[in-house]
């Protein structure tokens, strides 16, 4: 009888302990979200080194993600736009397992873009970030936004992305069914556009941009952007359309490529360590 009561009591204590962990996890996520947003706000991006045109940070993250495969990770994806069109995307994540914060940056613009922090240029890619290509045999953009979204989702499903990971080998990435960012830019002759993402779990590995571009006769075009150092291949209707080779970590930390990484040590007050 006493043993049974002891077992029940221990089970109740365990349940209370488990319940008290729930707010702790929520609070941990809230703290990570605040750190990540504070870091995003420290970045400034301009269309050229003269800092003539500043890009606009969309303050609300377009995607929140984790990656249990890699460890205890909280991440948010942010975009910076020019005239409504995304020109820089960043996956900023609190890597709590390793006690650092990484910012993975990718320039989406075809022209030169620079990153500024603490009033100093820290990122100055030497080549364009993406290359838009026509989508083969695509129908003309529809008249309404709802129908164009349907078109973009249908076209996006025709793309596939494979990565060649040094630990996991070659694997096909999953595309989230809905775009994470929708945009238009009359000033840049972009009738409609959407950013889709291919993921590991929910962690972004590659972005797909689909746009209806052009003033007189808009037509569909697409571009890819990586979010990992590994080799990627993409196909459209089983035809190869995009390939990037593996790059080394030192190149990424050098910050002269369209894809770059900035690493922080939070205990130093968000000071860059690489």
LOKOLMAR-775267 format. One record per residue: residue number from 0; residue in one letter; chain; y, z, x of N, C-alpha, C, O, CB in turn. Coordinates in steps of 0.02 Angstrom, whole numbers. Each point is the difference from the previous one (the first is absolute). Glycine has a CB too. Layout:
<atoms>
   k r c    n_y    n_z    n_x   ca_y   ca_z   ca_x    c_y    c_z    c_x    o_y    o_z    o_x   cb_y   cb_z   cb_x
 NUM A A      Y      Z      X      Y      Z      X      Y      Z      X      Y      Z      X      Y      Z      X
...
</atoms>
This chain:
<atoms>
   k r c    n_y    n_z    n_x   ca_y   ca_z   ca_x    c_y    c_z    c_x    o_y    o_z    o_x   cb_y   cb_z   cb_x
   0 X A    -60      0     42     60      0    -42     63      0     43     46    -38    -12   -108     99    -78
   1 X A     62    -18    140     57      4     45      8    -65     39     56    -23     13    -71    147     -4
   2 X A    -42   -155     11      2    -63     37     30    -55    -43     41    -39     25   -142     74     40
   3 X A     82    -37   -129     27    -51    -45     76      7     -7     37    -49      1   -146     46    -63
   4 X A    131     67     53     72     11     -6     37    -20     63     55    -27     -3    -79    121    -76
   5 X A     -8    -82    136     31    -18     64      8    -75      5     51    -26     23    -99    128     31
   6 X A     -4   -138    -74      2    -74      3     55    -26    -45     38    -45     19   -161     41      5
   7 X A    127     32    -86     52    -22    -46     69     14     28     45    -42     -4   -122     62    -92
   8 X A     86     39    125     65     19     29     19    -46     57     58    -22      5    -79    140    -38
   9 X A    -27   -133     77     14    -45     56     18    -70    -24     44    -33     27   -122     99     45
  10 X A     43    -89   -124     15    -66    -28     70     -2    -29     37    -49      8   -158     32    -34
  11 X A    141     72     -8     67      3    -29     53      0     55     51    -34     -6    -96     96    -92
  12 X A     33    -25    151     47      1     56      6    -70     31     55    -22     17    -84    142      6
  13 X A    -28   -154    -16      1    -67     27     40    -48    -43     35    -43     25   -145     65     27
  14 X A    103    -14   -119     37    -43    -46     74     12      6     40    -47     -1   -138     46    -77
  15 X A    118     65     84     71     17      8     27    -30     63     55    -27      1    -72    132    -65
  16 X A    -23    -99    119     23    -28     64      8    -75     -5     48    -28     26   -106    120     35
  17 X A     10   -125    -96      6    -73     -8     61    -18    -39     35    -48     16   -159     38    -11
  18 X A    138     49    -59     58    -15    -41     65      9     38     47    -39     -8   -112     76    -91
  19 X A     67     14    142     62     11     38     12    -54     52     56     -7     25    -70    129    -43
  20 X A    -39   -160     35      9    -55     48     34    -60    -30     29    -41     36   -131     80     22
  21 X A    100    -46   -125     29    -59    -31     75     -4     11     25    -52     22   -115     56   -108
  22 X A    128     49     72     72     -3     13     15    -11     74     49    -33     17    -31    108   -114
  23 X A    -61    -48    141     11     -9     72     -4    -74     18     40    -24     40    -88    139    -17
  24 X A     -1   -150    -52     -6    -72     15     60    -38    -28     26    -45     33   -152     55    -36
  25 X A    146      8    -57     59    -33    -29     62     12     42     40    -45     11    -91     58   -125
  26 X A     58     48    137     58     17     41     -2    -37     67     51    -22     25    -46    135    -79
  27 X A    -66   -120     82     -7    -37     62     20    -73     -9     34    -28     43   -126    106     -8
  28 X A     71   -108    -90     19    -70    -15     75     -6     -9     31    -48     23   -143     29    -76
  29 X A    142     68     19     72     -1    -11     37      4     67     49    -36     10    -64     90   -122
  30 X A     -8    -10    157     32      7     65     -6    -65     40     48    -22     32    -73    145    -32
  31 X A    -34   -154     -2     -9    -64     35     45    -54    -28     30    -38     37   -148     70    -12
  32 X A    123    -35    -92     43    -51    -32     72      9     21     35    -49     12   -113     45   -110
  33 X A    101     67    102     69     13     20     11    -21     73     52    -28     16    -46    123    -98
  34 X A    -54    -80    126      7    -19     70      2    -76      8     41    -27     37   -101    131     -3
  35 X A     15   -137    -70     -4    -73      5     64    -33    -26     26    -46     32   -151     53    -46
  36 X A    151     16    -43     62    -28    -27     59     13     47     42    -43     10    -87     59   -127
  37 X A     48     45    144     54     16     47     -1    -47     61     52    -21     25    -56    141    -62
  38 X A    -56   -136     59     -6    -46     57     20    -71    -20     35    -34     38   -127    104      9
  39 X A     71    -92   -106     19    -67    -23     76     -8     -2     26    -52     16   -131     46    -84
  40 X A    139     60     47     73     -3     -6     35     -1     68     59    -15      4    -69     75   -112
  41 X A    -26    -43    161     30     -2     67      3    -71     28     39    -15     45    -82    130    -25
  42 X A      2   -160    -48     -2    -69     24     55    -41    -33     14      6    -60   -137      4     80
  43 X A    154    -53     20     46    -51    -26    -22    -67     28    -17     -7     59    113     90    -67
  44 X A    -96   -133    -35    -20    -67     21     55    -49    -16     33      4    -53   -155     23     36
  45 X A    133    -74     63     53    -49     -6    -29    -70     11    -52     -8     32    139     92      7
  46 X A    -52   -134    -66    -26    -69      5      8    -29     70    -31    -50     16     59     35   -136
  47 X A     14     46    162      7    -23     69     28     56     43     21     52    -25     -3   -171    -15
  48 X A    -17    107    106     21     52     47     73     19     -7     19     55     20   -104    -98     57
  49 X A    126      0   -107     70     17    -10     10     50    -57     56     24    -11    -25   -138     55
  50 X A    -85    128    -81      0     48    -56     49    -21    -55     35     41    -30    -65     50    110
  51 X A     33   -156    -92     45    -25    -51    -23     13    -70     41     15    -44     -8   -101    124
  52 X A    -98     81    -93    -26     10    -67    -54     54      1    -53     -8     32     78   -113    -62
  53 X A    -11    176     -4    -48     55     -2    -48     -8    -59     21    -16    -56     64     92    109
  54 X A   -149    -66    -40    -50     -4    -52      1     64    -42     20     53     24    -91   -129     47
  55 X A     49     70   -133      2     56    -48    -68     32     -6    -49    -34    -16    143    -22    -46
  56 X A    -97    121     73    -62     37    -10    -12     13    -74     43     28    -35    -30     26    148
  57 X A    -71    -75   -137    -22     18    -67    -27     71      5    -55     10     25     29   -131    -60
  58 X A     65    170     11    -15     70     13    -67     23    -27    -32     45     29    153    -25    -31
  59 X A   -144    -49    -52    -64     20    -29    -56    -38     34      2    -62      3     54     88   -113
  60 X A   -107      9    136    -55    -36     33    -36    -47    -49     -8     16    -59     -7     80    138
  61 X A     -6   -154    -54    -35    -48    -42    -75     14     -3    -35    -28    -42    122    -56     71
  62 X A   -111    127     16    -71     18      1     -8     67     35     30     11     53    -66   -133    -53
  63 X A     -3    166    -29    -20     63     33    -75     -4     13    -38    -20    -43    131     87    -14
  64 X A   -114    -48    117    -70    -10     18    -27     56     43     38     42     26    -19   -164    -32
  65 X A    -85    123     14    -35     45     45    -54    -40     35    -12    -58    -16     36    160    -58
  66 X A    -57    -70    122    -55    -35     34    -51     52     25      2     19     59     75   -114    -25
  67 X A   -122    118    -78    -50     50     20    -45    -24     57    -28     41     37     30      1   -154
  68 X A    -10   -109    124    -41    -26     55     30     20     67    -36     14     47      0   -111   -119
  69 X A    103     97     76     34     14     63     17     74      9     10     23     56     36   -137    -60
  70 X A    -44    152    -51     17     70      5     46     21    -56      2    -31    -53    -15     25    176
  71 X A     50     60   -112     46     27    -50     67    -37      6     41     16     43    -98     98    -40
  72 X A     66   -163    -46     58    -45      5     37     -1    -66    -30     -6    -53    -30    -65    138
  73 X A    127     77    -82     43    -14    -57     49    -54     21     34      7     51    -45    113    -96
  74 X A     14   -175      7     44    -54     18     38    -29    -59    -24      1    -57    -52    -27    150
  75 X A    135     -1    -78     40    -37    -50     21    -66     31     13     -5     60     28    113   -114
  76 X A    -37   -159     12     24    -66     22     70    -10    -29     12      9    -59   -130    -56     65
  77 X A    165     27     38     69    -14    -19     18    -72     17    -30    -30     45     60    152    -27
  78 X A     18   -149    -55     26    -66     17     76      3      6     33     39    -34   -130    -94    -26
  79 X A    122     12    104     72    -10      8     14    -72    -20    -34    -46     22     44    134     72
  80 X A     41    -99   -135     12    -66    -29     68    -28     21     46     37     18   -118     -5   -114
  81 X A     77    -98     91     64    -36      7      7    -44    -62    -42    -43    -12     38     44    140
  82 X A     56     11   -167     11    -36    -62    -61      4    -45    -16    -48    -36     95    -30     95
  83 X A   -113    135    -57    -58     11    -43    -67    -19     29    -52     20    -25    129    -37    -66
  84 X A    -76    -23    144    -63    -24     30    -22     48     56     41     19     42    -10   -139    -70
  85 X A    -96    140     30    -23     45     53      1    -34     68    -27    -55      9    -44    114    -93
  86 X A    102    -25    133      3    -29     67    -31     46     53    -15    -23     55    118    -37    -90
  87 X A   -112    123     18    -38     47     44    -44     43    -46     22     23    -52     70    -22    142
  88 X A   -154      9    -68    -45     46    -35    -24     50     51    -14    -16     58    -22    -73   -143
  89 X A     29    152     63    -22     54     44    -50     44    -36     12     23    -56     97    -26    117
  90 X A   -166     14    -28    -48     51    -23     12     61     45    -16     -1     59    -71    -86   -101
  91 X A    114    139     13     16     61     38    -48     54    -24     -2     17    -59    126    -49     73
  92 X A   -162     60     34    -51     47    -21     -3     62     44      8     -2     61    -73    -93   -106
  93 X A     55    151     10     -9     65     32    -74      8     15    -41     12    -44    142     39    -17
  94 X A   -118    -58    125    -69      4     22    -14     73     17      2     20     58     -3   -141    -13
  95 X A    -14    159    -97     -5     72      8    -58     21     45      2     52     32     49    -40   -146
  96 X A   -104    -53    116    -56     16     44     22      3     72    -20     45     37    -58   -100   -117
  97 X A    119      7    101     21     -5     70     70     29     12     25      0     56    -96   -100    -45
  98 X A    102    124    -65     66     33      5     54    -46     28     39     19     44    -99     89    -28
  99 X A     62   -170    -42     55    -44     16     17    -43    -61    -38     -2    -48      5      1    170
 100 X A     89    -32   -119     21    -47    -53     10    -68     32     35     -7     50     20    100   -117
 101 X A    -85   -144     37      8    -69     24     40    -40    -51     -8      9    -61   -101     -1    124
 102 X A    151    -52    -37     33    -51    -41    -26    -68     22     13    -21     57     91     93    -72
 103 X A   -140   -105    -29    -22    -69     14     50    -47    -33      8      1    -61   -132     34     67
 104 X A    157    -75     34     54    -43    -24    -22    -73      5    -34    -20     48    121    105    -13
 105 X A    -67   -124    -84    -10    -73      6     61    -36    -28     22     12    -55   -148      2     45
 106 X A    151    -60     51     55    -42    -21    -28    -56    -44    -48    -33     20    115     60     85
 107 X A    -37    -36   -163    -23    -52    -46     46    -61      1    -19    -54    -23    -31    142    -48
 108 X A    110    -80     98     49    -54      1    -20    -53     51    -33     14     50    123     66    -86
 109 X A    -69   -141     22    -13    -54     48     49     -1     57    -12    -33     51    -35    -32   -143
 110 X A    102    102     85     49      0     54     -2     67     37    -39     45    -17    112   -125    -49
 111 X A    -31     86    116      1     60     41     24     60    -40     49     -4    -37    -29    -67    139
 112 X A    -55    127    -94     20     63    -31     -3     54     54    -42     -3     44     -1    -32   -159
 113 X A     88     84    111     -1     55     48     -4     66    -37     26      7    -55     40    -75    139
 114 X A    -99    117    -52     -4     67    -27     45     46     41      1     -3     61   -117    -18   -102
 115 X A    152     65      6     47     46     32    -18     71    -22    -15     13    -58    107   -101     62
 116 X A    -89    133     44    -10     70    -14     41     41     50      2    -16     59   -119     -5   -106
 117 X A    149     74     22     45     39     42     53    -44     33     20     11     57   -113     71    -35
 118 X A    114   -133    -61     52    -47     21    -20    -42     61     43    -26     36     40    106    -81
 119 X A   -148    -87     57    -24    -42     55    -54    -48    -26    -41     18    -42     66     74    125
 120 X A    -23   -153    -57    -52    -48    -18    -66     21     33     -4      7     61     90   -101    -72
 121 X A   -138    103    -30    -64     20     27    -54    -54    -11    -53      1     32     84    118    -52
 122 X A    -16   -166    -24    -50    -52    -18     36    -67     -5     45     -8    -40   -117     92    -22
 123 X A     51   -131    104     33    -65      1    -53    -53     13     -8    -23     56    116     74    -14
 124 X A   -144    -71    -95    -53    -50      8     25    -65     30     57    -21    -14   -115     73    -83
 125 X A     17    -83    136     20    -61     35    -20    -63    -38     16    -56     21    -27    117     85
 126 X A    -23    -53   -163    -20    -59    -40     -1     18    -73      1     59    -18    -69   -102    113
 127 X A     67     -7   -139      2     13    -73    -60     42    -22    -53     -1     30    114   -106    -47
 128 X A    -50    144    -36    -52     45    -23    -54    -33    -42    -59     18      6    143     69     -4
 129 X A    -67   -136    -42    -48    -34    -43     15    -74     -3     55    -23     18    -69    128    -86
 130 X A    -36   -143     47     10    -72    -10    -25    -18    -69    -60      3    -14     47    -27    139
 131 X A     59      5   -169    -19    -19    -67    -29    -70     -1     23    -45     36     66    119    -83
 132 X A   -141    -83      6    -33    -64     -7     -7    -16    -75     -4     46    -41    -60    -30    150
 133 X A     64    -80   -127    -11    -18    -70    -70     20    -22    -47     -4     39    128    -91    -29
 134 X A    -88    117    -72    -66     13    -28    -28    -66    -25     29    -32    -43      2    151      9
 135 X A    -88   -140     62    -26    -67    -16    -14     -9    -74    -31     42    -33    -19    -45    145
 136 X A     74    -53   -138    -15    -23    -69     20     52    -53    -31      2    -53    -62    -69    100
 137 X A    144    107    -32     21     51    -49     42    -32    -55     39    -46     12    -40    134     78
 138 X A     -9    -64   -151     40    -24    -56     73     23      8     14     46     38   -115    -43   -114
 139 X A    146    -37     43     71     19      3      9     71    -29    -36     20    -45     70   -142     35
 140 X A     14    159     37     13     67    -27     16     -2    -75     37    -44    -23      5     79    136
 141 X A    -69     12   -149     10      3    -73     72     20    -16     38     21     43   -159      9    -59
 142 X A    138    -37    -46     69     13    -22     16     74     -7     57     20     10    -61   -128    -69
 143 X A    -46    150     43     14     71    -13    -29     43     56    -47    -19     35     46     -3   -158
 144 X A     31     81    131    -22     47     52    -72     22    -12    -39      6     48    157     33    -33
 145 X A   -136    -26    -77    -68     22    -16    -52    -53     19    -52     16     28     98     55   -121
 146 X A    -31   -134     77    -47    -53     17     -3    -12     75    -52    -17     27     74    -36   -139
 147 X A     36     61    146     -1     -8     74    -41     55     33    -34    -12     49    147    -43    -54
 148 X A   -109    116    -22    -42     54     27    -74    -17     -8    -39     11     46    129     72    -73
 149 X A   -108   -110    -31    -69    -21    -10    -20    -54     50    -56      2     27     66     26   -149
 150 X A     35    -75    135    -14    -52     50    -11     31     69    -47    -17     35    115    -65   -102
 151 X A    -23    128     86     -6     30     66    -64     40      8    -32     -2     53    157      6    -46
 152 X A   -144     34    -58    -62     38      4    -60    -46      5    -47     15     37    100     77   -103
 153 X A    -52   -147     29    -55    -48      4     -5    -31     69    -54     -5     28     67    -19   -150
 154 X A     44      4    150      0    -29     67    -21     51     53    -37    -16     46    126    -64    -81
 155 X A    -65    142     27    -17     52     49    -76     11      3    -27     13     54    138     42    -75
 156 X A   -143    -60    -36    -73     11     -2    -38    -55     37    -59      8     17     72     51   -125
 157 X A     20   -115    120    -33    -55     37      3     11     75    -32    -37     38     63    -41   -131
 158 X A      7    128    116      3     16     71    -52     54     17    -15     44    -41    139    -73     44
 159 X A   -150     24     56    -44     53     26     20     14     72     23    -44     36   -119      8   -112
 160 X A     88     99     97     18     20     67    -58     37     32    -31     44    -30    153    -35     -2
 161 X A   -137    -29     93    -53     33     39     30     27     64     39    -35     34   -128    -41    -83
 162 X A     72    136     67     22     28     64    -61      9     46    -56      8    -24    154     51    -32
 163 X A    -85    -60    120    -52     11     50     17     65     36     38      1     48    -60   -126    -33
 164 X A     -8    179    -40     16     67     25    -46     19     57    -61    -12     -5    102     45   -109
 165 X A    -15     -5    169    -43     16     57    -54     51    -15    -52      1     33    149    -26     38
 166 X A    -86     68   -121    -49     51    -17    -44    -20    -59    -59     14     -2    137     72     46
 167 X A    -48   -119    -93    -35    -16    -62    -23    -72     -5    -33    -19    -49    100    106     -4
 168 X A    -50   -128    103    -20    -70     -1     41    -40    -49     55     20    -20   -170     14     53
 169 X A     89    -92    -54     35    -43    -47    -12     24    -71    -56     11    -21     46   -109    100
 170 X A     65    106   -116     -7     20    -70     55    -31    -42     56    -13     24   -111    121     11
 171 X A     38   -120    -98     49    -29    -47     41     56    -30    -27     52    -19    -50   -148     -7
 172 X A    142     86     22     45     50    -27      9     -9    -75     -3    -56    -26     62     62    137
 173 X A    -47     49   -144     11     -1    -73     74     -9    -14     42     32     31   -142     43    -50
 174 X A    116   -118    -29     70     -8    -21     13     42    -62    -38     -3    -48     41   -114     97
 175 X A     51    156    -48     20     36    -60     19    -51    -54     33    -49     15      6    149     53
 176 X A    -60    -89   -130      9    -51    -52     72    -14    -20     16    -55    -23   -126     88    -18
 177 X A    154     17     49     70     -9    -19     44     -4     62    -14     34     49     -7     27   -157
 178 X A     73   -102    107     46      0     57     34     67      7     13     35    -49      6   -158     34
 179 X A     -4    142     77     33     65     11     76     -7     -2     36     50     -5   -133    -14     75
 180 X A    122    -99    -68     72    -11     -3     13    -68    -30    -30    -50     19     51    124     81
 181 X A     25    -75   -148     19    -62    -35     74    -12     12     39     48     -2   -130    -33    -87
 182 X A    111    -76    100     70    -13     18     21    -70    -20    -41    -44    -15     31    126    110
 183 X A     75    -92    -93     31    -66     -8     66      2     38     29     53     10    -84    -73   -125
 184 X A     78    -39    136     63     -3     36     34    -66    -15    -11    -50     34    -35    123     57
 185 X A     89    -75   -142     36    -61    -16     42    -24     60      6    -61     11     -2     96   -131
 186 X A     23     11    158     42    -19     57    -40    -37     54     27    -41     36     46    140    -59
 187 X A   -138    -84     27    -43    -32     50    -47    -51    -31    -47    -23     32     54    127     36
 188 X A      7   -122   -130    -40    -49    -37    -74     21     -7    -45    -42      4    123    -47     39
 189 X A    -88    154    -53    -67     25    -14     -2     17    -75     29     49    -22    -45     -3    142
 190 X A    -20    -88   -157     -4     10    -73    -40     62    -17     17     38    -45     -8   -162     29
 191 X A    -63    135     53    -45     57    -13    -41     11     63    -12    -46     38      8     23   -164
 192 X A    -18     85    135    -42     14     57    -37     66    -10     20     42    -40     58   -105    113
 193 X A   -133     70    -37    -40     61     -4    -34     13     66    -19    -46     36      2     28   -159
 194 X A      9     82    138    -36     21     60    -65     32    -21     -1     51    -35    110    -34     99
 195 X A   -164    -46    -42    -67     27    -11    -24     33     65     28    -13     54    -53    -75   -143
 196 X A    -26    130     84    -24     35     59    -76      2      1    -32     13    -51    138     56     53
 197 X A   -133    -81     58    -72      7     13    -10     66     36     37     16     47    -55   -143    -41
 198 X A    -32    166    -27     -3     70     20    -69     20     26    -51    -32    -12    139     56    -72
 199 X A    -87     31    122    -60     40     16      8     64    -41     41     43     17    -57    -93    102
 200 X A    -24     58   -171     13     55    -47     62    -17    -39     -1    -42    -44    -54    128    120
 201 X A    110    -52    -59     66    -19    -26     49    -12     58     59    -11    -12    -80     78    -93
 202 X A     -3    -64    166     41     -7     60     15    -74     12    -47    -40      8     -3    146     42
 203 X A    114   -127    -47     15    -71      8    -21    -28     68     15     30     52     81    -14   -129
 204 X A   -131    -72     75    -21    -34     61     35    -67      8     14    -21     57   -125     78    -66
 205 X A    125    -91    -46     35    -64      4     38    -11    -66    -23     19    -54    -65    -67    133
 206 X A    148     18    -73     41    -15    -58     -1    -75    -13     -1    -40     47     75    140    -24
 207 X A    -73   -118    -87      5    -69    -21     62     -7    -44      6     33    -51   -132    -49     56
 208 X A    171    -28     17     60    -14    -40     -8    -68    -33    -17    -49     33     89    119     44
 209 X A    -59    -73   -142     -1    -62    -37     68     -8    -33     24     45    -33   -150    -38     12
 210 X A    156    -66     30     68    -12    -26      4    -68    -34    -32    -48     20     79    121     71
 211 X A     -5    -76   -142     22    -64    -29     70    -12     29     48     32    -19   -117    -18    -90
 212 X A     73    -62    156     61    -10     38     26    -72     -9    -39    -47     -6      2    134     89
 213 X A    103    -93    -82     30    -66     -5     53     -2    -55     -7     34    -51    -98    -85     94
 214 X A    156     11    -32     56     -2    -48    -13    -49    -56      3     18    -59     75     13    151
 215 X A    -92    -93    -75     -8    -52    -51    -70      1    -31     -7      2    -61     92    -72    122
 216 X A   -136     69    -18    -69      0    -23    -38     56     36    -32    -13     51     36   -112    -74
 217 X A     -1    185     -3    -35     55     32    -75    -14      7    -31    -30    -44    116    109     -2
 218 X A   -114    -56    101    -71     -9     12    -28     65     30     37     39     30    -23   -164    -13
 219 X A    -78    135    -25    -32     61     24    -14     -4     75    -22    -52     25    -29     70   -138
 220 X A     65     37    148    -15      6     70    -27     70     15      7     45    -40     83   -130     68
 221 X A   -122     92     31    -30     65     16      8     14     75     12    -45     40    -95     32   -134
 222 X A     76     77    111      0     22     69    -40     65      5     -3     38    -48    115    -94     71
 223 X A   -141     68     36    -36     62     13     36     41     53     36    -28     42   -144    -28    -73
 224 X A     97    121     30     25     46     51    -54     52     14    -29     29    -46    150    -47     11
 225 X A   -134     30     98    -52     47     19     26     72     -4     61     11      2   -113    -98     72
 226 X A      6    135    -78     17     70      5    -55     37     39    -20     56    -17     86    -61    -92
 227 X A    -90    -28    161    -50     28     45     -3    -44     62     20    -58     -2    -88    106    -94
 228 X A     45    -20    151     -2    -38     63    -60    -46      5     -5    -39     46     66    132      8
 229 X A   -108    -88   -101    -63    -37      5     10    -74    -18     53    -20    -23   -116    125     -5
 230 X A     12   -144     40      0    -72    -18     -8     -8    -75    -41     34    -32     -7    -64    146
 231 X A     86    -17   -143     -4    -15    -71    -10    -75    -11     24    -41     39     49    141    -65
 232 X A   -109   -116    -28     -5    -69    -24     10      1    -75    -25     45    -35    -53    -79    130
 233 X A    113    -16   -121      9     -6    -73    -19    -70    -21      9    -49     37     83    136    -37
 234 X A   -117    -92    -61    -20    -64    -28     29     -6    -70      9     50    -35   -116    -52    104
 235 X A    121    -60    -89     21    -15    -68    -49    -51    -28     -7    -55     27    130     80     -2
 236 X A   -155     -7    -80    -52    -42    -29    -49    -22     54    -21    -58      4    101     18    -93
 237 X A    -97     89    131    -50     -8     54     22    -45     57    -41    -20     42    -45     39   -128
 238 X A    151    -35     89     27    -38     56     43     46     44     40     38    -26    -42   -145    -43
 239 X A     -6    104    136     39     44     44     75    -14     -4     21    -58      3   -120     65     74
 240 X A    139     46    -84     72     -9     -7     40     47     46     60    -10      9    -79    -25   -127
 241 X A    -14     86    147     37     48     42    -48     33     49    -55     19    -18    138      2    -76
 242 X A    -60    -15    156    -39     35     51     48     35     48     49    -30     21   -144    -54    -31
 243 X A     80    146     27     36     35     54    -51     34     45    -50     28    -24    152    -10    -50
 244 X A    -89    -21    138    -45     31     49     12     75      4     52     26    -21    -56   -133     85
 245 X A    -44    142    -35      9     71     15     56      8     51      7    -41     46   -129     64    -71
 246 X A    161     29     17     52     16     49    -11     70     27    -30     42    -34    112   -118    -25
 247 X A    -59     89    120    -11     65     29     54     49    -22     55    -20    -20   -111    -34    119
 248 X A     40    118    -93     45     53    -24     65      1     39     53     12    -29   -152     55     -6
 249 X A     96    -80     99     62      2     40     50    -52    -24     60     13     -1   -126     28    100
 250 X A     41    -99   -120     44    -52    -26     34     24    -64     60    -13    -11   -134    -76     61
 251 X A     36    123    -93     29     24    -63     53     54     13     52      1    -32   -161    -27    -26
 252 X A     95     70    105     48     54     14     61    -27     38     51     34      3   -146     48     -1
 253 X A     89   -141     28     57    -30     36     54    -23    -49     59     -5     19   -137    -31     72
 254 X A     59     23   -153     47    -15    -54     39    -66     10     58     -5    -20    -48    127      2
 255 X A    -42   -171     48     31    -65      6    -36    -53    -42     16    -59      3     22     90    112
 256 X A    -88     -9   -154    -38    -44    -43     21     11    -73     29     52    -16   -127    -51     98
 257 X A     85    -50   -125     16     10    -72    -38     58    -31     23     29    -49      1   -151     42
 258 X A    -82    139     35    -37     59    -22      6     52     56    -18    -14     57    -63    -55   -129
 259 X A    105    128     55     13     51     51    -16     69    -29     -2     10    -60     91    -82    114
 260 X A    -99    119     -8    -17     69    -20     47     48     36     14     -6     60   -134    -26    -79
 261 X A    144     81    -18     40     55     28    -37     65    -15    -20     12    -57    131    -75     42
 262 X A   -121    103     66    -37     63     -9     46     60      9     41      1     46   -146    -56     -6
 263 X A     96    105    -84     41     60      2    -44     62     10    -59      0    -19    146    -55    -55
 264 X A    -58    106    103    -31     65      0     42     45    -45     55     20     19   -101    -35     99
 265 X A     21     32   -179     41     38    -48     25     67     27     53     24    -19   -117    -79    -71
 266 X A     26     84    136     20     65     26     61     -5     45     31     50     17   -149    -13    -24
 267 X A    136    -99     25     60    -10     39     59    -22    -44     53    -20     25   -124    -11     73
 268 X A     62     35   -163     54    -17    -46      9    -74     -8     56    -26      0     -1    129     33
 269 X A   -112   -140    -42      1    -72     -9     34    -35     60     42    -44     -9    -39     60   -116
 270 X A    -22      4    184     21    -35     60    -55    -48     20    -59     16      0    130     82     38
 271 X A    -50   -159    -20    -49    -50     19    -36     21     64     31     19     49     39   -109   -104
 272 X A   -137     85     52    -39     14     61    -24    -64     32    -17      0     60    -18    110   -109
 273 X A     33   -166      9    -18    -65     29     41    -54    -35     -6    -59     16   -111     98     12
</atoms>
